[in-house]
Amino acid sequence: PAIPLPLLTVVIPAHNEELMAPNCARSVLASDYPSLELIFVLDRCTDGTRAALEPIAAADSRLRIVENSSCPTDWAGKCNAARVGADNARGELILFTDADTHFDPRLLRASVQLLRSRALSMLSLFSSPTHKHWFEMVVQPVTSLMLLKLFPMKRANAATGRRPFANGQFMLFERSAYQALGGHAAVKDDLLEDLAFARSMKRAKMEQGVAVSDGMLVVSMYDSWKAFQTGWKRIYIESCRRNPARLRKEALQLLVIVVAMPAIRTASVILAAIALLDGHPMDAGTRAFAFGALAVGIAAPIIRFATLAWIHRTASFPVWSAMLFPGAAIAVARIFFDGARDLNARTPVRWGGREYLLEPTNL
């Protein structure tokens, strides 16, 4: 039987998004979902975001523009704007997303059907990144893989022993579940409200799911290398439960697996080649060992690159960037190390108009 498609409210908090908001709005309104309303909450905007959205709203009554001119001192700006949007929502389902996203026309229908078919209270999606900047093409494959390492899909969707995860770029709630959790008021003090929601749902024994958008949700996360580093450092700090030791452990594992081990294999190839070519006599066993080391040393990087190229192609990253994977891994390890250093030094984190002083933990 067909799954009913109830009224869905899409809530998008926006602060000075005049360049991104119109394209986002058009992509949402182009959805094939039959019962839809879109609420843009303009959070103390000082640019032309409203002027950019007004012609779209005039042509399509499903788009409502809500102005928000203030924020309580103990709220992050984005959380408060999302709360304002939820207060204005009429839908049985509420989707929170960002102004820098682009929706495939099929995305909303497919997501609601998945939510309802699995009887979930909340569904979140992994997005596909844009490739406008060098760091999106080169470094983001590593940051994304590390996030999947921290939150494996199987564990994030497990019935028992679940490792709760949600991506704030796409959080689709049953309205009743969102309200039962306390809405955004329940996560207003959290640096990452998406992970806070996921952990709250686990404590409340609510069903949640995570899926890959497979190119149907495209996001432009950061427009500079500095913002990229700051954003991912914030994500990793919270993903590692503010534990400096775990941040350093993740960094070291990344360096050993992606940088040190390939370097050792390269050294083995060089040594084996020297041993075979220098003309010194060796017994059959030693010669066989040298040939074996040479063969393994040559085959390993070929297999490794082929695997990385397949991963890059599958995730819509440029295949050529797989060649730069070790350098990207060093950059990402540095982000983990910086997160550990900032926690130990009690360096405040600025995000969403607030400053967070994070205490390191042993969790």
ZAMARGU-4260 file (C-alpha; in steps of 0.2 Angstrom, whole numbers, plus 5000, padded with zeros to 4 digits):
<rodrens>
0) 5000/5000/5000 | 5005/5018/4997 | 5013/5027/5012 | 5003/5043/5016 | 5012/5059/5013
5) 5007/5072/5026 | 5010/5090/5026 | 5029/5093/5028 | 5036/5109/5034 | 5054/5113/5029
10) 5063/5125/5041 | 5078/5135/5035 | 5087/5147/5047 | 5097/5159/5037 | 5109/5173/5042
15) 5115/5184/5028 | 5112/5171/5015 | 5108/5182/5000 | 5119/5172/4988 | 5113/5154/4993
20) 5095/5156/4999 | 5087/5159/4982 | 5094/5143/4974 | 5090/5133/4990 | 5072/5139/4990
25) 5070/5135/4972 | 5077/5118/4974 | 5065/5114/4988 | 5050/5121/4980 | 5054/5111/4964
30) 5051/5095/4974 | 5039/5082/4969 | 5032/5081/4987 | 5013/5085/4986 | 5010/5094/5002
35) 5024/5106/5007 | 5027/5122/5015 | 5044/5131/5016 | 5049/5143/5030 | 5064/5154/5029
40) 5068/5161/5046 | 5079/5177/5043 | 5090/5178/5058 | 5095/5196/5061 | 5100/5198/5042
45) 5109/5214/5037 | 5111/5209/5019 | 5099/5207/5004 | 5092/5189/5009 | 5074/5195/5011
50) 5075/5205/4994 | 5082/5189/4986 | 5068/5178/4992 | 5053/5190/4990 | 5051/5187/4971
55) 5051/5168/4974 | 5038/5170/4989 | 5027/5181/4978 | 5027/5167/4964 | 5024/5153/4976
60) 5013/5154/4992 | 5021/5139/4999 | 5036/5149/5004 | 5034/5160/5020 | 5048/5172/5026
65) 5049/5175/5045 | 5059/5189/5052 | 5068/5185/5068 | 5076/5201/5076 | 5083/5195/5092
70) 5091/5180/5101 | 5091/5176/5119 | 5109/5177/5127 | 5109/5159/5131 | 5104/5152/5114
75) 5115/5149/5099 | 5108/5160/5084 | 5104/5145/5073 | 5095/5135/5087 | 5084/5150/5091
80) 5080/5153/5072 | 5076/5135/5070 | 5064/5136/5086 | 5056/5151/5078 | 5053/5141/5062
85) 5046/5126/5071 | 5034/5138/5081 | 5027/5144/5064 | 5027/5126/5056 | 5010/5118/5052
90) 5016/5101/5046 | 5015/5084/5054 | 5033/5082/5049 | 5046/5095/5051 | 5063/5095/5042
95) 5077/5106/5047 | 5090/5110/5034 | 5102/5124/5029 | 5102/5138/5017 | 5118/5131/5008
100) 5109/5115/5002 | 5102/5110/4986 | 5088/5097/4985 | 5085/5084/4971 | 5066/5085/4967
105) 5064/5067/4973 | 5073/5069/4989 | 5058/5074/5001 | 5046/5061/4994 | 5060/5047/4996
110) 5065/5053/5013 | 5047/5054/5020 | 5043/5036/5013 | 5059/5030/5021 | 5055/5038/5038
115) 5037/5031/5038 | 5042/5014/5031 | 5055/5011/5045 | 5043/5019/5058 | 5057/5032/5063
120) 5055/5047/5074 | 5069/5055/5065 | 5079/5053/5049 | 5095/5061/5045 | 5106/5061/5029
125) 5124/5061/5024 | 5125/5075/5011 | 5136/5076/4996 | 5148/5091/4996 | 5152/5103/4982
130) 5169/5104/4974 | 5171/5122/4971 | 5187/5124/4982 | 5203/5114/4982 | 5200/5109/5000
135) 5183/5102/4996 | 5191/5091/4982 | 5207/5086/4991 | 5204/5086/5010 | 5186/5083/5012
140) 5187/5065/5006 | 5197/5062/5022 | 5186/5072/5034 | 5171/5063/5027 | 5179/5046/5029
145) 5184/5050/5047 | 5167/5055/5051 | 5161/5038/5045 | 5174/5030/5055 | 5168/5039/5071
150) 5150/5035/5066 | 5149/5019/5056 | 5132/5018/5047 | 5129/5001/5054 | 5131/5007/5072
155) 5121/5023/5069 | 5107/5012/5063 | 5109/4998/5075 | 5094/4993/5085 | 5105/4989/5100
160) 5122/4997/5104 | 5118/5012/5093 | 5130/5025/5091 | 5119/5040/5089 | 5122/5052/5075
165) 5113/5066/5065 | 5118/5078/5052 | 5111/5096/5055 | 5110/5098/5036 | 5095/5087/5036
170) 5085/5082/5051 | 5068/5075/5047 | 5057/5074/5062 | 5040/5067/5066 | 5033/5083/5074
175) 5027/5073/5089 | 5044/5067/5093 | 5052/5084/5091 | 5040/5091/5103 | 5042/5076/5115
180) 5061/5080/5116 | 5058/5098/5120 | 5062/5105/5103 | 5077/5116/5101 | 5076/5122/5119
185) 5082/5105/5124 | 5099/5107/5114 | 5101/5126/5115 | 5117/5124/5125 | 5125/5112/5114
190) 5139/5116/5102 | 5132/5103/5089 | 5113/5102/5091 | 5112/5088/5078 | 5122/5076/5089
195) 5113/5082/5105 | 5096/5078/5097 | 5103/5060/5092 | 5109/5057/5109 | 5093/5063/5117
200) 5083/5052/5105 | 5093/5037/5111 | 5090/5041/5129 | 5072/5043/5125 | 5072/5026/5116
205) 5065/5034/5100 | 5069/5026/5084 | 5081/5036/5072 | 5090/5032/5056 | 5104/5038/5045
210) 5105/5036/5027 | 5117/5042/5012 | 5109/5055/5001 | 5118/5048/4986 | 5120/5065/4977
215) 5101/5070/4981 | 5107/5082/4994 | 5121/5093/4989 | 5129/5105/5002 | 5142/5119/5001
220) 5149/5119/5018 | 5163/5131/5019 | 5170/5145/5008 | 5188/5146/5015 | 5201/5135/5021
225) 5201/5143/5038 | 5182/5141/5040 | 5184/5123/5034 | 5197/5119/5048 | 5187/5128/5061
230) 5171/5119/5056 | 5178/5102/5056 | 5188/5105/5072 | 5171/5109/5080 | 5163/5093/5073
235) 5178/5082/5078 | 5179/5089/5096 | 5160/5085/5099 | 5161/5068/5089 | 5175/5063/5101
240) 5165/5068/5116 | 5177/5082/5120 | 5191/5069/5124 | 5208/5076/5120 | 5216/5058/5121
245) 5203/5051/5109 | 5206/5066/5097 | 5225/5062/5097 | 5222/5044/5095 | 5212/5047/5080
250) 5225/5058/5073 | 5239/5045/5076 | 5229/5031/5069 | 5226/5041/5053 | 5245/5045/5051
255) 5250/5028/5054 | 5238/5019/5042 | 5238/5032/5028 | 5256/5040/5029 | 5268/5029/5039
260) 5263/5012/5033 | 5264/5017/5014 | 5281/5025/5018 | 5287/5008/5025 | 5281/4999/5010
265) 5290/5011/4999 | 5306/5008/5009 | 5304/4990/5007 | 5303/4991/4988 | 5319/5001/4987
270) 5328/4990/4999 | 5322/4974/4989 | 5327/4982/4973 | 5344/4986/4979 | 5347/4969/4986
275) 5342/4961/4969 | 5352/4973/4959 | 5369/4976/4968 | 5376/4959/4962 | 5380/4952/4979
280) 5377/4933/4980 | 5362/4927/4990 | 5354/4910/4993 | 5338/4905/4985 | 5328/4908/5000
285) 5334/4926/5002 | 5332/4930/4984 | 5314/4923/4985 | 5310/4934/5000 | 5317/4949/4991
290) 5307/4946/4976 | 5291/4944/4987 | 5295/4960/4996 | 5297/4969/4979 | 5281/4962/4972
295) 5271/4966/4988 | 5278/4983/4989 | 5273/4987/4971 | 5256/4979/4971 | 5251/4987/4988
300) 5251/5005/4982 | 5242/5000/4966 | 5228/4991/4975 | 5227/5006/4988 | 5225/5019/4974
305) 5212/5009/4965 | 5202/5007/4981 | 5204/5025/4985 | 5199/5030/4967 | 5183/5019/4969
310) 5179/5027/4985 | 5181/5045/4978 | 5171/5041/4962 | 5157/5033/4973 | 5156/5048/4984
315) 5157/5060/4969 | 5175/5067/4973 | 5187/5069/4959 | 5197/5053/4956 | 5213/5063/4954
320) 5212/5069/4972 | 5215/5051/4978 | 5234/5053/4973 | 5234/5067/4987 | 5226/5057/5000
325) 5242/5055/5011 | 5244/5074/5011 | 5226/5077/5015 | 5227/5064/5029 | 5241/5075/5037
330) 5230/5090/5036 | 5216/5081/5044 | 5227/5074/5058 | 5232/5092/5061 | 5214/5097/5064
335) 5212/5083/5077 | 5228/5088/5086 | 5222/5106/5086 | 5206/5101/5094 | 5215/5092/5108
340) 5226/5106/5110 | 5212/5119/5111 | 5202/5108/5124 | 5218/5106/5135 | 5221/5125/5134
345) 5203/5129/5137 | 5202/5139/5121 | 5185/5145/5118 | 5175/5140/5102 | 5165/5153/5093
350) 5150/5146/5084 | 5132/5152/5080 | 5135/5170/5088 | 5141/5162/5104 | 5157/5158/5113
355) 5158/5140/5121 | 5171/5136/5134 | 5173/5117/5133 | 5179/5107/5147 | 5189/5091/5142
360) 5182/5074/5147 | 5188/5056/5148 | 5172/5049/5140
</rodrens>
